[in-house]
Every structure is written in C-alpha cells, then in structure tokens.
Amino acid sequence: AQRVTQPEKLLSVFKGAPVELKCNYSYSGSPELFWYVQYSRQRLQLLLRHISRESIKGFTADLNKGETSFHLKKPFAQEEDSAMYYCALSDRGSTLGRLYFGRGTQLTVWP
Amino acid sequence: DGGITQSPKYLFRKEGQNVTLSCEQNLNHDAMYWYRQDPGQGLRLIYYSQIVNDFQKGDIAEGYSVSREKKESFPLTVTSAQKNPTAFYLCARSIDGRANYGYTFGSGTRLTVV
C-alpha cells in the first residue's frame, strides 16, 4: 500500500508567487515526516523534518494529522527553488529504520 | 560528501553481466540503504542493513544482491537476473538506524545497460 502520495508530478509557478507542494500520507503508527530536495546534478538532501518545526530556505511544512497531510509551502518562490521534491515518511516506533518516499514533484519556477 | 561515497558515478553494463556498485561511509553508522530512482516512480528500496553481516530485502530486491562484511561498506550487485537495471542508484545512511532523523544520501551511480 502506498504510504506517501504526491499528487502533482509537475508544478510550475512564476518567481515571487506562492508555492505549495502537496503530500498526503497513510500510516496508522506514529509517523515522522520529511521533505527532501534534489537540485539538478546534486545529491538528494534533506530539506526539513516535521519534528524540527524549522524553516529552511523559506520553506515550511505543517503536519495535519486530521487530513494526513504534510504540504510544503513557500510564500515567494525563487528561480533557485526549481528542483525535484520528495516527501518521505518513517515510522518512529519501528526498528526497521526505513523511509517511504512519494513519487516526487518537479517544481519549475519561471522568471 | 556527507560522509557517504558512491562509485563509480557512471557505469555501463552489457546484458548478461553482473556489476557491483560501491557505497562507503566513514561516520561509523550502522544503518545503510540502497534505493533505486526512476522518473515518475520516486525512490524504491532495494536492500538495507542495520548491522554488519545482516541485511534485509526491500520492496524490489529481485535481481539484486548485497553484502555487509564491514561496517563502512555496503556494496550492491546488479545481477543478470535484473530485468530492467538501467536506473539511478542511491545509497544512504541513517544516523540512528530508525530513520528518525532521515537519511544522508550519496551522490548516486547511474547504471546503463548497453
């Protein structure tokens, strides 16, 4: 069963516009949620973790347990935000230590 | 490099050959993982290992094999039984073995069957 769903394969916005990348999850345990980003020709890197409640590069994400969502938001998109974004989930209670990834959303920010 | 190194960056394989992808980490972490990345399919787990001499199959282990003889090394062999091996392969490590802090990924190996 797919645990993480990213409904948008592609997303395009203009520079300065707000952007929201959607992530929904399905898990009965206690999930920890992450957003990863992969810029062109760079390695996949952690953007933010739910539990840290931090803002990285202007991005934030709020866990909504009622809607089982963890959408990534930025009020004013920049061209350098163009990248592939992956939402991921781990079960905090599990000893398996694995992450489940969504299929990714390719964000393009036009000048 | 985040303490994790993959080599080679590009690899070409003839049909019917086995090839081995290298993954090394220098941070003394126990848990290591292999993922395959395909366009539109996200990252799919091939194998993972939480301690030396032990590893578990992930979601798409068929046609692949691994070993974990040393803590710092977790090589992946793509065998001739893998029907569609052309892909981007990512190795990762986790700090705590439970993925509570996420993973750190290597830079990847792009395998192409010719």
Interface residues (C-beta under 8 A of the other chain):
Chain A: Q6 K9 E32 F34 Y36 R43 L44 Q45 L46 R49 I51 Y86 A88 S90 R92 S94 T95 L96 G97 R98 L99 F101 G102 R103 G104
Chain B: G2 A31 Y33 Y35 G40 Q41 G42 L43 R44 L45 Y48 Q50 Q56 G58 L90 S94 D96 G97 R98 A99 N100 Y101 G102 Y103 T104 F105 G106 S107 G108
